[in-house]
Every structure is written in structure tokens, then in C-alpha cells.
Amino acid sequence: MTAPAPTAGRPMQVVKLAVLLAFVLLFLIPVYVLVVTSFKPLDEADPSSAWSLPNDWSTSGWSAAWSELRPGLENSVKIAVSGSLISAVLGSLNGYVLSKWRFPGSDVVFTLFLFGMFIPYQAVMIPLAGLLTDMELAGTIRGLILAHVVYGIPICTLIFRNYYVTVPDELIEAARVDGAGMLRTYGSIILPVSGPAFAVTLIWQFTSLWNDFLFAVFLGTPDSWPVTVMLNNLAGSGAVAVQYNQQMASALLASLPTVLVYLLLGRFFMRGLMAGALKG
């Protein structure tokens, strides 16, 4: 006879699932309100009826949100995509040199890179604004990209350096014996195995740059403002009749790119973490 399956652990599993389900529902409540309100016409978009479904489904809020946020979305795409790619490439090169081409004082240089991670934004705002003014980049998208790249290099260097430490040194030595220099070794051996680290870095930097507000509002101008600044201005416009449907649609529209990035690339992010991209 087959022994009956143990059932002692089933009640605990049910409790765990119930707790997880409760947390999921708690997390999704604000999302439900956002989505439902964004599809209501203006006369139905009222806090007193936030939980009810719209009687007449309307996309007027989304149309108005797109018209208001389109310039900011375009600026955010330019800043986030360009800044993420440049930061990742520079971080990869730095991590490669600091992990595989040791030189006198390399540990000091790496420590200084790490120190840059702990400098708060507020401490560098005024000198950074002066530097961008001297470089004639103040109030431009290129200036915002430069600021984010400089601030992103430390964390990108840390990620790639810790990842490249796991690459066997014998491969580098073999390339040297074959006459390959620093750049050829990087392109032939290091770069092809850097996918997990690039995935982690790009997702991390894209999210940070897309959600940035402080650099954008302090260093930017209306022509270079990303979507975060425009969303803030829209929410605080001070209109007599608050257009809740437009504001909810704007919030969803502004957060949609980062959500899509994690939905589409989340598995690569986890693979990068498991592969050692953030291991010290």
C-alpha cells in the first residue's frame, strides 16, 4: 500500500498563500483606482466614486495626458536611453581595468569610485550647475545626460568590477601570451560574457534616470524637462476643477516605460544578480 502524503505542512502553506494574496491585493488597490479613474469622463472622475467602475468608458483623460506629457516623454527617452548606454560602457571598461589589469594604486582608485556613490545630489548641485554653465551645457538634454553619466559611473563600475572578478584570470593570461593587448582582450574575451552585468546595469540606470526629478528640475529648462517634472507641474497646476482622469492617466503613462522594462527584461536582471553582478 502507498503511504498517504503528509498533510502537516498544508495548513502552513495555505496561511502563507493567504498572506501573500493579501499583500498582492493591498499593492494592487492603488493601481485599480488609477486605471479605473483614468478611463472615466471628467464629470465622473471624483474621489467620492473612486472605487466604482465608469458608467461611460472614455479615453479623454489619456488623450489629454499624452498631449501634455509627450515632450517630457521624448526628453526622458533621450536622457534615459543615452545615459544608460554610456554609463554601462564606461562602467564596463572601468570594471575590466580594475579587476584584470592591476596597477599601483588600483585599490585606491576603486575606493574613490565607491566614495562617489555616497555623495548626495544636494552636495554637488551648485558646483555642477556652474560646471555645466562653463561648458555651455546648462539647461540642455546633453547636460542632463552628462550629469547622470558622471553620477552613474561609480555604481556601474562596482557592478562590472565584481562581475569580472569571476572571470578566470587564465583566460586573460592566455590572451596576453597570444599577443592580445588590453582592448583586444576586452573585445574578444570579456565583452562576450558581459551580458548579465550589462542587463543589471542597464535596467538599474534606466530606472534611475527615468525617475530622476532633482537633477532635471535644478539643471534643466522647460525645453529639456523630462516627464517627471512635467508630471509634477501637471499635478500642481492649481486648476479650479481638478481633472482627476487626466492626472491618473498621466501617472500611468509616466510609469509605463519602467514597468515594461522590468516585465520584458526582469528575467535577465535576475540572471545577472544570480551570475554575480552584485556580489561583493
ROZATI-492925 format. One record per residue: residue number from 0; residue in one letter; chain; z, y, x of N, C-alpha, C in turn. Coordinates in nm, 2 decimals. Each point is the difference from the previous one (the first is absolute). Layout:
N
   num   residu   chaine       nw       nv       nu      caw      cav      cau       cw       cv       cu
   NUM        A        A        Z        Y        X        Z        Y        X        Z        Y        X
...
***
This chain:
280
   num   residu   chaine       nw       nv       nu      caw      cav      cau       cw       cv       cu
     0        M        A     0.00    -0.12     0.08     0.00     0.12    -0.08     0.00     0.13     0.09
     1        T        A    -0.07     0.10    -0.05     0.00     0.12     0.07     0.12     0.09    -0.03
     2        A        A     0.06     0.05     0.11     0.12     0.08    -0.02    -0.04     0.13    -0.07
     3        P        A     0.08     0.05    -0.10    -0.03     0.12    -0.06     0.01     0.12     0.10
     4        A        A    -0.08     0.10    -0.02    -0.01     0.12     0.09     0.13     0.07    -0.02
     5        P        A     0.06     0.05     0.11     0.12     0.08    -0.01    -0.02     0.13    -0.08
     6        T        A     0.09     0.03    -0.08    -0.01     0.12    -0.09     0.11     0.10     0.03
     7        A        A     0.08    -0.03     0.11     0.11     0.09     0.02    -0.04     0.14     0.04
     8        G        A    -0.12     0.01     0.07    -0.05     0.13     0.05    -0.08     0.07    -0.10
     9        R        A    -0.03    -0.06    -0.12    -0.09     0.07    -0.10     0.07     0.12    -0.06
    10        P        A     0.12    -0.01    -0.04     0.06     0.13    -0.06     0.00     0.11     0.10
    11        M        A     0.02    -0.02     0.13     0.00     0.11     0.09    -0.14     0.05     0.02
    12        Q        A    -0.10    -0.08    -0.01    -0.14     0.04     0.01    -0.03     0.09    -0.12
    13        V        A     0.04    -0.04    -0.12    -0.02     0.08    -0.12     0.06     0.13     0.01
    14        V        A     0.12     0.01     0.05     0.07     0.13     0.02    -0.07     0.09     0.10
    15        K        A    -0.05    -0.06     0.11    -0.08     0.08     0.10    -0.12     0.05    -0.07
    16        L        A    -0.07    -0.08    -0.07    -0.13     0.05    -0.06     0.03     0.10    -0.11
    17        A        A     0.11    -0.01    -0.07     0.04     0.10    -0.10     0.03     0.13     0.07
    18        V        A     0.07     0.00     0.11     0.03     0.12     0.07    -0.12     0.07     0.06
    19        L        A    -0.09    -0.08     0.05    -0.13     0.05     0.06    -0.08     0.06    -0.11
    20        L        A    -0.01    -0.07    -0.12    -0.07     0.06    -0.11     0.05     0.13    -0.05
    21        A        A     0.14     0.01     0.00     0.06     0.12    -0.04    -0.04     0.12     0.09
    22        F        A     0.00    -0.03     0.13    -0.03     0.10     0.10    -0.15     0.04    -0.02
    23        V        A    -0.09    -0.09    -0.02    -0.14     0.03    -0.02    -0.02     0.09    -0.13
    24        L        A     0.07    -0.04    -0.10    -0.01     0.09    -0.13     0.05     0.14     0.03
    25        L        A     0.12     0.00     0.07     0.05     0.14     0.03    -0.09     0.08     0.08
    26        F        A    -0.07    -0.07     0.10    -0.10     0.08     0.08    -0.12     0.04    -0.08
    27        L        A    -0.04    -0.08    -0.09    -0.13     0.02    -0.08     0.02     0.10    -0.11
    28        I        A     0.13     0.03    -0.04     0.02     0.10    -0.11    -0.06     0.13     0.03
    29        P        A     0.02     0.07     0.11    -0.06     0.13     0.03    -0.16    -0.02     0.00
    30        V        A    -0.05    -0.11     0.05    -0.14    -0.01     0.01    -0.06    -0.01    -0.14
    31        Y        A     0.07    -0.07    -0.09    -0.04    -0.01    -0.14    -0.01     0.14    -0.07
    32        V        A     0.10     0.08     0.03     0.01     0.13    -0.06    -0.12     0.09     0.06
    33        L        A    -0.02    -0.01     0.13    -0.11     0.07     0.06    -0.14    -0.04    -0.06
    34        V        A    -0.02    -0.12    -0.01    -0.13    -0.05    -0.05    -0.02     0.04    -0.15
    35        V        A     0.10    -0.03    -0.08    -0.01     0.03    -0.14    -0.02     0.15    -0.03
    36        T        A     0.08     0.08     0.07    -0.01     0.14    -0.03    -0.13     0.06     0.05
    37        S        A    -0.06    -0.06     0.11    -0.12     0.06     0.05    -0.12    -0.02    -0.09
    38        F        A     0.01    -0.10    -0.09    -0.11    -0.03    -0.10     0.03     0.07    -0.13
    39        K        A     0.10     0.08    -0.02     0.02     0.07    -0.12    -0.07     0.13    -0.01
    40        P        A    -0.04     0.04    -0.12    -0.05     0.14    -0.01     0.12     0.10     0.02
    41        L        A    -0.03     0.12     0.02     0.10     0.10     0.03     0.11     0.01    -0.11
    42        D        A    -0.04    -0.01    -0.13     0.09     0.02    -0.11     0.10    -0.12    -0.01
    43        E        A    -0.04    -0.11     0.06     0.09    -0.12     0.00     0.09    -0.01     0.12
    44        A        A    -0.04     0.06     0.11     0.07    -0.01     0.13     0.12     0.08     0.00
    45        D        A     0.11    -0.06    -0.05     0.13     0.07    -0.01     0.11    -0.10     0.04
    46        P        A     0.10     0.05     0.07     0.11    -0.08     0.05     0.07    -0.08    -0.11
    47        S        A     0.00     0.05    -0.12     0.07    -0.07    -0.11    -0.07    -0.12    -0.04
    48        S        A    -0.13    -0.01     0.03    -0.08    -0.12    -0.04    -0.06    -0.07     0.13
    49        A        A     0.08     0.01     0.11    -0.05    -0.06     0.12    -0.02    -0.15     0.00
    50        W        A     0.08    -0.07    -0.08     0.00    -0.15    -0.01    -0.11    -0.05    -0.09
    51        S        A    -0.05     0.08    -0.09    -0.10    -0.05    -0.10    -0.14     0.00     0.06
    52        L        A    -0.08    -0.09    -0.05    -0.14     0.00     0.03    -0.07     0.11    -0.07
    53        P        A    -0.11     0.05     0.06    -0.07     0.11    -0.06    -0.07    -0.04    -0.13
    54        N        A     0.00     0.08    -0.10    -0.08    -0.03    -0.12    -0.15     0.01     0.02
    55        D        A    -0.04     0.10     0.08    -0.14     0.02     0.04     0.00     0.00     0.16
    56        W        A    -0.06    -0.11     0.05    -0.02    -0.01     0.15    -0.10     0.11     0.04
    57        S        A     0.04     0.07     0.10    -0.08     0.11     0.05     0.00     0.01     0.15
    58        T        A    -0.11     0.03     0.06    -0.01     0.02     0.15    -0.01     0.14     0.04
    59        S        A     0.04     0.09    -0.09    -0.01     0.15     0.03     0.10     0.03     0.11
    60        G        A     0.11    -0.06     0.01     0.10     0.02     0.11    -0.06    -0.04     0.13
    61        W        A    -0.07    -0.11     0.00    -0.06    -0.05     0.13    -0.11     0.09     0.04
    62        S        A    -0.08     0.05    -0.09    -0.11     0.09     0.03     0.05     0.13     0.06
    63        A        A     0.11     0.05    -0.06     0.06     0.13     0.05     0.06    -0.03     0.13
    64        A        A     0.07    -0.11     0.02     0.06    -0.03     0.13    -0.10    -0.01     0.11
    65        W        A    -0.11    -0.07    -0.03    -0.11    -0.02     0.10    -0.06     0.14     0.04
    66        S        A    -0.02     0.09    -0.10    -0.06     0.13     0.03     0.10     0.08     0.09
    67        E        A     0.13    -0.01    -0.02     0.09     0.07     0.07     0.03    -0.05     0.14
    68        L        A     0.00    -0.14     0.01     0.04    -0.06     0.13    -0.12    -0.04     0.09
    69        R        A    -0.12     0.01    -0.05    -0.11    -0.05     0.08    -0.01     0.06     0.14
    70        P        A     0.01     0.13     0.02     0.00     0.05     0.13     0.11    -0.05     0.09
    71        G        A     0.12    -0.01    -0.06     0.11    -0.06     0.08    -0.02    -0.14     0.04
    72        L        A    -0.06    -0.08    -0.10    -0.03    -0.14     0.03    -0.10    -0.01     0.12
    73        E        A    -0.10     0.08     0.00    -0.10     0.00     0.10     0.07     0.03     0.14
    74        N        A     0.08     0.10     0.00     0.07     0.04     0.12     0.10    -0.11     0.05
    75        S        A     0.06    -0.06    -0.09     0.10    -0.11     0.03    -0.08    -0.12     0.06
    76        V        A    -0.12    -0.03    -0.05    -0.08    -0.11     0.06    -0.04     0.03     0.14
    77        K        A    -0.04     0.13     0.02    -0.05     0.04     0.13     0.12    -0.01     0.10
    78        I        A     0.12     0.05    -0.04     0.11     0.00     0.09     0.06    -0.14     0.02
    79        A        A     0.01    -0.08    -0.10     0.07    -0.13     0.01    -0.09    -0.10     0.08
    80        V        A    -0.13     0.00    -0.04    -0.09    -0.09     0.07    -0.02     0.03     0.15
    81        S        A    -0.03     0.13     0.02    -0.03     0.04     0.14     0.13    -0.01     0.09
    82        G        A     0.11     0.05    -0.06     0.13    -0.01     0.08     0.04    -0.14     0.03
    83        S        A    -0.01    -0.09    -0.10     0.04    -0.14     0.02    -0.09    -0.07     0.11
    84        L        A    -0.13     0.02    -0.01    -0.08    -0.06     0.10     0.02     0.05     0.14
    85        I        A     0.02     0.13     0.02     0.02     0.06     0.13     0.14    -0.05     0.05
    86        S        A     0.10     0.01    -0.08     0.13    -0.05     0.04     0.00    -0.14     0.04
    87        A        A    -0.07    -0.09    -0.07     0.00    -0.14     0.03    -0.07    -0.02     0.13
    88        V        A    -0.11     0.06     0.03    -0.07    -0.02     0.12     0.08     0.05     0.12
    89        L        A     0.06     0.12    -0.01     0.08     0.05     0.11     0.13    -0.09     0.02
    90        G        A     0.06    -0.04    -0.11     0.11    -0.09     0.01    -0.03    -0.13     0.07
    91        S        A    -0.12    -0.05    -0.03    -0.04    -0.13     0.06    -0.02     0.02     0.15
    92        L        A    -0.07     0.10     0.04    -0.02     0.03     0.14     0.14     0.02     0.07
    93        N        A     0.08     0.07    -0.06     0.14     0.03     0.07     0.07    -0.13     0.01
    94        G        A     0.01    -0.08    -0.11     0.07    -0.12     0.00    -0.06    -0.10     0.10
    95        Y        A    -0.13    -0.01     0.01    -0.06    -0.08     0.10     0.04     0.03     0.14
    96        V        A    -0.01     0.13     0.04     0.04     0.04     0.13     0.15    -0.02     0.03
    97        L        A     0.08     0.03    -0.10     0.15    -0.01     0.03     0.05    -0.15     0.00
    98        S        A    -0.08    -0.09    -0.06     0.04    -0.14     0.00    -0.07    -0.09     0.11
    99        K        A    -0.12     0.04     0.03    -0.08    -0.09     0.09    -0.04     0.06     0.14
   100        W        A     0.01     0.13     0.01    -0.03     0.07     0.12     0.12     0.08     0.05
   101        R        A     0.10    -0.06     0.04     0.12     0.06     0.04    -0.02     0.09     0.12
   102        F        A     0.07     0.11     0.00    -0.01     0.10     0.11     0.14     0.06     0.02
   103        P        A     0.03     0.06     0.11     0.13     0.06     0.03     0.03     0.10    -0.11
   104        G        A     0.12    -0.01    -0.06     0.04     0.09    -0.11    -0.05    -0.03    -0.13
   105        S        A    -0.06    -0.12    -0.02    -0.06    -0.03    -0.13     0.11    -0.02    -0.11
   106        D        A     0.12    -0.05     0.04     0.11    -0.01    -0.09     0.05     0.14    -0.05
   107        V        A     0.00     0.10     0.09     0.04     0.14    -0.03    -0.11     0.06    -0.10
   108        V        A    -0.12    -0.03     0.03    -0.11     0.05    -0.09     0.02    -0.06    -0.14
   109        F        A     0.02    -0.13    -0.01     0.02    -0.06    -0.13     0.12     0.05    -0.07
   110        T        A     0.11     0.03     0.07     0.12     0.05    -0.06    -0.03     0.14    -0.05
   111        L        A    -0.08     0.08     0.07    -0.04     0.13    -0.05    -0.08    -0.01    -0.13
   112        F        A    -0.09    -0.10     0.00    -0.08    -0.02    -0.13     0.10    -0.03    -0.11
   113        L        A     0.09    -0.09     0.02     0.10    -0.03    -0.10     0.08     0.12    -0.05
   114        F        A     0.03     0.08     0.10     0.08     0.12    -0.04    -0.07     0.09    -0.09
   115        G        A    -0.14     0.00     0.00    -0.08     0.08    -0.09     0.02    -0.04    -0.14
   116        M        A     0.04    -0.13    -0.03     0.02    -0.05    -0.13     0.11     0.07    -0.07
   117        F        A     0.10     0.05     0.08     0.13     0.04    -0.06     0.00     0.15    -0.01
   118        I        A    -0.10     0.07     0.04    -0.01     0.15    -0.02    -0.03     0.04    -0.14
   119        P        A     0.08     0.06    -0.07    -0.03     0.04    -0.14    -0.11     0.10    -0.01
   120        Y        A    -0.07    -0.01    -0.11    -0.11     0.09    -0.03     0.04     0.15     0.01
   121        Q        A     0.12     0.03    -0.05     0.04     0.13    -0.01     0.02     0.07     0.13
   122        A        A     0.03    -0.09     0.11     0.03     0.06     0.13    -0.12     0.05     0.07
   123        V        A    -0.12    -0.05    -0.04    -0.13     0.04     0.07    -0.09     0.08    -0.08
   124        M        A     0.04     0.04    -0.12    -0.09     0.07    -0.09    -0.05     0.13     0.06
   125        I        A     0.10     0.09     0.04    -0.04     0.13     0.06    -0.09    -0.01     0.12
   126        P        A     0.05    -0.08     0.11    -0.09    -0.01     0.11    -0.13    -0.07    -0.03
   127        L        A     0.00    -0.09    -0.09    -0.13    -0.07    -0.03    -0.09     0.10    -0.07
   128        A        A     0.05     0.08    -0.09    -0.08     0.10    -0.07    -0.06     0.10     0.11
   129        G        A     0.08     0.04     0.09    -0.05     0.09     0.11    -0.11    -0.06     0.08
   130        L        A     0.02    -0.13     0.03    -0.10    -0.07     0.08    -0.13    -0.01    -0.07
   131        L        A     0.01    -0.04    -0.13    -0.13    -0.01    -0.08    -0.07     0.14    -0.01
   132        T        A     0.08     0.10    -0.01    -0.06     0.14    -0.01    -0.07     0.03     0.13
   133        D        A     0.06    -0.03     0.12    -0.06     0.02     0.12    -0.13    -0.08     0.02
   134        M        A     0.00    -0.12    -0.06    -0.12    -0.08     0.01    -0.10     0.03    -0.11
   135        E        A     0.03     0.10    -0.08    -0.09     0.03    -0.11    -0.02    -0.11    -0.10
   136        L        A     0.11    -0.08    -0.02    -0.01    -0.11    -0.10     0.10     0.02    -0.11
   137        A        A     0.07     0.11     0.00     0.10     0.02    -0.11    -0.07     0.01    -0.14
   138        G        A     0.06    -0.07    -0.09    -0.05     0.00    -0.14    -0.13    -0.08    -0.02
   139        T        A    -0.03    -0.08     0.09    -0.12    -0.09    -0.01     0.04    -0.14    -0.01
   140        I        A    -0.10    -0.08    -0.05     0.02    -0.14    -0.01     0.01    -0.07     0.14
   141        R        A    -0.07     0.05     0.09     0.00    -0.05     0.14     0.14     0.03     0.06
   142        G        A     0.06     0.11    -0.03     0.14     0.03     0.05     0.10    -0.10    -0.06
   143        L        A    -0.01    -0.03    -0.13     0.09    -0.09    -0.06    -0.02    -0.14     0.05
   144        I        A    -0.12    -0.04     0.03    -0.03    -0.13     0.06     0.06    -0.01     0.14
   145        L        A    -0.01     0.11     0.08     0.05     0.00     0.13     0.15    -0.01     0.00
   146        A        A     0.07     0.07    -0.09     0.14    -0.01    -0.01     0.05    -0.14    -0.04
   147        H        A    -0.07    -0.06    -0.09     0.04    -0.14    -0.04    -0.02    -0.10     0.11
   148        V        A    -0.11     0.02     0.07    -0.03    -0.09     0.11     0.10     0.00     0.10
   149        V        A     0.04     0.13     0.04     0.10     0.01     0.11     0.13    -0.06    -0.05
   150        Y        A     0.04     0.03    -0.12     0.12    -0.06    -0.05     0.00    -0.15    -0.03
   151        G        A    -0.12    -0.05    -0.02    -0.01    -0.14    -0.02    -0.01    -0.09     0.12
   152        I        A    -0.04     0.06     0.12    -0.02    -0.08     0.12     0.13    -0.08     0.04
   153        P        A     0.12     0.06    -0.01     0.11    -0.09     0.04     0.02    -0.13    -0.07
   154        I        A     0.00     0.01    -0.13     0.01    -0.13    -0.08    -0.11    -0.09     0.02
   155        C        A    -0.13     0.05     0.01    -0.11    -0.08     0.03     0.01    -0.07     0.13
   156        T        A     0.04     0.08     0.10     0.02    -0.06     0.14     0.10    -0.11     0.00
   157        L        A     0.11     0.02    -0.08     0.11    -0.10    -0.01    -0.06    -0.13    -0.06
   158        I        A    -0.07     0.01    -0.11    -0.05    -0.11    -0.07    -0.10    -0.08     0.10
   159        F        A    -0.09     0.07     0.06    -0.10    -0.07     0.08     0.06    -0.06     0.13
   160        R        A     0.10     0.08     0.06     0.06    -0.05     0.12     0.08    -0.13    -0.02
   161        N        A     0.07     0.00    -0.11     0.08    -0.12    -0.03    -0.09    -0.12    -0.04
   162        Y        A    -0.12     0.03    -0.06    -0.09    -0.11    -0.03    -0.07    -0.05     0.12
   163        Y        A    -0.04     0.09     0.09    -0.07    -0.04     0.12     0.08    -0.08     0.10
   164        V        A     0.14     0.02    -0.01     0.09    -0.08     0.09    -0.02    -0.15    -0.03
   165        T        A    -0.04    -0.03    -0.12    -0.01    -0.14    -0.04    -0.13    -0.06     0.05
   166        V        A    -0.09     0.08     0.05    -0.13    -0.05     0.06     0.03    -0.06     0.14
   167        P        A    -0.04    -0.12     0.03     0.03    -0.06     0.13    -0.05     0.08     0.12
   168        D        A     0.08     0.03     0.10    -0.04     0.07     0.11    -0.11    -0.07     0.08
   169        E        A     0.00    -0.14    -0.01    -0.10    -0.07     0.07    -0.15     0.04    -0.04
   170        L        A    -0.02     0.04    -0.12    -0.13     0.05    -0.04    -0.04     0.12     0.07
   171        I        A     0.10     0.09     0.02    -0.03     0.13     0.07    -0.03    -0.03     0.15
   172        E        A     0.08    -0.09     0.06    -0.02    -0.03     0.14    -0.13    -0.07     0.02
   173        A        A    -0.04    -0.09    -0.09    -0.13    -0.06     0.01    -0.12     0.10    -0.01
   174        A        A     0.02     0.10    -0.08    -0.10     0.10    -0.01    -0.01     0.09     0.12
   175        R        A     0.11     0.02     0.06     0.01     0.08     0.13    -0.07    -0.08     0.11
   176        V        A     0.03    -0.13     0.00    -0.07    -0.09     0.11    -0.15     0.00    -0.02
   177        D        A    -0.05     0.01    -0.12    -0.14     0.00    -0.03    -0.06     0.14     0.02
   178        G        A     0.08     0.09     0.04    -0.05     0.14     0.04     0.00     0.10    -0.12
   179        A        A     0.06    -0.04    -0.11     0.00     0.09    -0.11     0.11     0.11     0.02
   180        G        A    -0.04     0.13    -0.03     0.09     0.11     0.01     0.09     0.01    -0.12
   181        M        A     0.07     0.12    -0.01     0.09     0.02    -0.11    -0.07     0.00    -0.13
   182        L        A    -0.10     0.08    -0.01    -0.07     0.02    -0.13    -0.08    -0.12    -0.04
   183        R        A    -0.06    -0.07     0.09    -0.07    -0.12    -0.03     0.09    -0.11    -0.05
   184        T        A     0.12    -0.01     0.07     0.10    -0.10    -0.04     0.05     0.03    -0.14
   185        Y        A     0.02     0.13    -0.03     0.04     0.04    -0.14    -0.10    -0.04    -0.10
   186        G        A    -0.13     0.03     0.03    -0.10    -0.02    -0.10    -0.04    -0.15    -0.02
   187        S        A     0.02    -0.08     0.11    -0.04    -0.14    -0.01     0.11    -0.09    -0.04
   188        I        A     0.13     0.03     0.03     0.11    -0.09    -0.02     0.10     0.05    -0.10
   189        I        A     0.04     0.13     0.02     0.11     0.05    -0.08    -0.05     0.04    -0.14
   190        L        A    -0.11     0.08    -0.01    -0.05     0.05    -0.13    -0.03    -0.11    -0.10
   191        P        A    -0.07    -0.11     0.04    -0.03    -0.10    -0.10     0.12    -0.07    -0.07
   192        V        A     0.12     0.01     0.07     0.12    -0.07    -0.06     0.09     0.11    -0.06
   193        S        A    -0.04     0.12    -0.02     0.08     0.11    -0.04     0.00     0.02    -0.15
   194        G        A    -0.07    -0.08    -0.08    -0.01     0.02    -0.14     0.13     0.01    -0.07
   195        P        A     0.10    -0.08     0.02     0.13     0.01    -0.08     0.07     0.13     0.03
   196        A        A     0.00     0.05     0.13     0.06     0.12     0.04    -0.07     0.12    -0.06
   197        F        A    -0.13     0.00     0.00    -0.08     0.10    -0.07     0.02     0.01    -0.15
   198        A        A     0.02    -0.12    -0.06     0.03     0.00    -0.14     0.13     0.07    -0.03
   199        V        A     0.10    -0.03     0.07     0.13     0.06    -0.02     0.00     0.15     0.02
   200        T        A    -0.07     0.04     0.12     0.00     0.14     0.03    -0.08     0.08    -0.10
   201        L        A    -0.12    -0.05    -0.04    -0.08     0.08    -0.09     0.07     0.02    -0.13
   202        I        A     0.06    -0.11    -0.06     0.07     0.01    -0.12     0.11     0.10     0.01
   203        W        A     0.08    -0.02     0.10     0.12     0.09     0.02    -0.04     0.15     0.01
   204        Q        A    -0.10     0.03     0.09    -0.05     0.13     0.02    -0.07     0.06    -0.13
   205        F        A    -0.08    -0.08    -0.06    -0.07     0.05    -0.12     0.11     0.04    -0.11
   206        T        A     0.10    -0.08    -0.02     0.10     0.03    -0.10     0.08     0.13     0.04
   207        S        A     0.03     0.01     0.13     0.08     0.12     0.04    -0.09     0.12    -0.01
   208        L        A    -0.12     0.00     0.04    -0.09     0.12    -0.01    -0.03     0.03    -0.14
   209        W        A    -0.02    -0.10    -0.09    -0.04     0.03    -0.14     0.12     0.07    -0.07
   210        N        A     0.12    -0.05     0.03     0.12     0.05    -0.07     0.06     0.12     0.06
   211        D        A    -0.06     0.05     0.11     0.06     0.12     0.07     0.00     0.12    -0.09
   212        F        A     0.10     0.08     0.01     0.01     0.13    -0.07     0.04     0.11     0.09
   213        L        A     0.10    -0.03     0.09     0.05     0.11     0.08    -0.10     0.06     0.09
   214        F        A    -0.07    -0.08     0.08    -0.10     0.05     0.09    -0.11     0.08    -0.08
   215        A        A    -0.04    -0.06    -0.11    -0.11     0.06    -0.08     0.04     0.13    -0.05
   216        V        A     0.12     0.02    -0.06     0.03     0.13    -0.06     0.04     0.10     0.10
   217        F        A     0.04    -0.04     0.12     0.04     0.09     0.11    -0.12     0.04     0.09
   218        L        A    -0.08    -0.09     0.03    -0.11     0.02     0.09    -0.14     0.02    -0.07
   219        G        A    -0.01    -0.03    -0.13    -0.13     0.01    -0.06    -0.02     0.13    -0.08
   220        T        A    -0.11     0.01    -0.06    -0.04     0.11    -0.09    -0.06    -0.06    -0.12
   221        P        A    -0.02     0.08    -0.11    -0.06    -0.06    -0.12    -0.13    -0.08     0.02
   222        D        A    -0.08     0.03     0.10    -0.12    -0.07     0.02     0.03    -0.14     0.07
   223        S        A     0.11    -0.01     0.06     0.03    -0.13     0.07     0.11    -0.08    -0.06
   224        W        A     0.05     0.05    -0.11     0.12    -0.07    -0.06    -0.04    -0.14    -0.05
   225        P        A     0.08    -0.10     0.03    -0.03    -0.13    -0.05     0.05    -0.02    -0.14
   226        V        A    -0.01    -0.12    -0.06     0.04    -0.02    -0.14     0.15     0.02    -0.02
   227        T        A     0.08    -0.03     0.09     0.15     0.02    -0.02     0.04     0.14    -0.03
   228        V        A    -0.06     0.10     0.07     0.03     0.14    -0.02    -0.06     0.04    -0.14
   229        M        A    -0.12    -0.04    -0.03    -0.06     0.04    -0.13     0.08    -0.07    -0.11
   230        L        A     0.04    -0.12     0.02     0.08    -0.06    -0.11     0.13     0.08    -0.02
   231        N        A     0.07     0.04     0.10     0.12     0.08    -0.01    -0.03     0.13    -0.07
   232        N        A    -0.11     0.07     0.03    -0.03     0.12    -0.06    -0.04    -0.02    -0.15
   233        L        A    -0.06    -0.11    -0.03    -0.03    -0.03    -0.14     0.13    -0.02    -0.08
   234        A        A     0.09    -0.08     0.06     0.13    -0.03    -0.07     0.08     0.13    -0.02
   235        G        A    -0.01     0.09     0.09     0.08     0.13    -0.01    -0.08     0.12    -0.04
   236        S        A    -0.10    -0.02    -0.08    -0.09     0.11    -0.03     0.06     0.10    -0.10
   237        G        A     0.11    -0.04    -0.07     0.07     0.09    -0.08    -0.08     0.03    -0.13
   238        A        A    -0.08    -0.09    -0.05    -0.07     0.02    -0.12     0.09     0.00    -0.12
   239        V        A    -0.04     0.08    -0.10     0.09     0.01    -0.12     0.01    -0.14    -0.07
   240        A        A    -0.12    -0.06    -0.02     0.00    -0.14    -0.06    -0.02    -0.10     0.12
   241        V        A     0.10    -0.08     0.03    -0.01    -0.09     0.11    -0.10    -0.11    -0.04
   242        Q        A    -0.10    -0.02     0.08    -0.10    -0.10    -0.03     0.04    -0.14     0.06
   243        Y        A     0.08    -0.07    -0.07     0.06    -0.12     0.06    -0.11    -0.10     0.03
   244        N        A    -0.10    -0.01    -0.09    -0.10    -0.10     0.02    -0.08     0.02     0.13
   245        Q        A    -0.03     0.13     0.03    -0.06     0.03     0.12     0.08    -0.02     0.13
   246        Q        A     0.13     0.03    -0.02     0.09    -0.02     0.12     0.02    -0.15     0.03
   247        M        A     0.02    -0.08    -0.11     0.01    -0.14     0.02    -0.12    -0.06     0.06
   248        A        A    -0.12     0.04    -0.05    -0.13    -0.05     0.06    -0.01     0.05     0.14
   249        S        A     0.04     0.12     0.03    -0.01     0.05     0.14     0.09    -0.08     0.10
   250        A        A     0.12    -0.04    -0.05     0.09    -0.08     0.08    -0.06    -0.14     0.03
   251        L        A    -0.06    -0.06    -0.10    -0.06    -0.13     0.02    -0.12     0.01     0.09
   252        L        A    -0.08     0.11    -0.02    -0.12     0.02     0.08     0.03     0.02     0.15
   253        A        A     0.11     0.07     0.03     0.04     0.03     0.13     0.06    -0.12     0.07
   254        S        A     0.06    -0.09    -0.07     0.06    -0.12     0.06    -0.09    -0.12     0.00
   255        L        A    -0.11     0.01    -0.07    -0.09    -0.12    -0.01    -0.06    -0.05     0.14
   256        P        A    -0.04     0.09     0.09    -0.06    -0.05     0.13     0.10    -0.08     0.08
   257        T        A     0.13     0.04     0.01     0.09    -0.08     0.08     0.03    -0.13    -0.07
   258        V        A     0.01     0.00    -0.14     0.02    -0.12    -0.07    -0.11    -0.10     0.03
   259        L        A    -0.13     0.05    -0.01    -0.11    -0.09     0.03     0.00    -0.05     0.14
   260        V        A     0.04     0.09     0.10     0.00    -0.05     0.14     0.10    -0.12     0.01
   261        Y        A     0.12     0.01    -0.06     0.09    -0.11     0.01    -0.04    -0.12    -0.08
   262        L        A    -0.07     0.02    -0.11    -0.05    -0.12    -0.08    -0.11    -0.07     0.08
   263        L        A    -0.09     0.08     0.06    -0.11    -0.07     0.07     0.03    -0.04     0.14
   264        L        A     0.09     0.07     0.06     0.03    -0.03     0.15     0.14    -0.05     0.02
   265        G        A     0.07    -0.02    -0.11     0.14    -0.04     0.02     0.02    -0.13     0.07
   266        R        A    -0.09    -0.10    -0.02     0.01    -0.12     0.07    -0.02     0.01     0.15
   267        F        A    -0.09     0.09     0.04    -0.02     0.03     0.14     0.12     0.07     0.06
   268        F        A     0.07     0.08    -0.08     0.12     0.07     0.05     0.11    -0.10     0.03
   269        M        A     0.01    -0.10    -0.09     0.11    -0.10     0.02    -0.04    -0.09     0.12
   270        R        A    -0.13    -0.03     0.01    -0.04    -0.08     0.12     0.03     0.07     0.13
   271        G        A    -0.02     0.13     0.00     0.03     0.08     0.12     0.14     0.00     0.03
   272        L        A     0.09     0.01    -0.10     0.14    -0.01     0.02     0.04    -0.13     0.05
   273        M        A    -0.05    -0.11    -0.06     0.03    -0.13     0.05    -0.05    -0.04     0.14
   274        A        A    -0.11     0.07     0.03    -0.06    -0.03     0.14     0.07     0.08     0.11
   275        G        A     0.10     0.08    -0.04     0.07     0.07     0.11    -0.02     0.14     0.02
   276        A        A    -0.08     0.06    -0.10    -0.04     0.14     0.02     0.12     0.10     0.00
   277        L        A     0.11    -0.04    -0.06     0.12     0.08    -0.01     0.12    -0.06     0.07
   278        K        A    -0.02    -0.11     0.08     0.11    -0.06     0.06     0.03     0.07     0.13
   279        G        A     0.13     0.02     0.03     0.04     0.06     0.12     0.03    -0.10     0.11
***
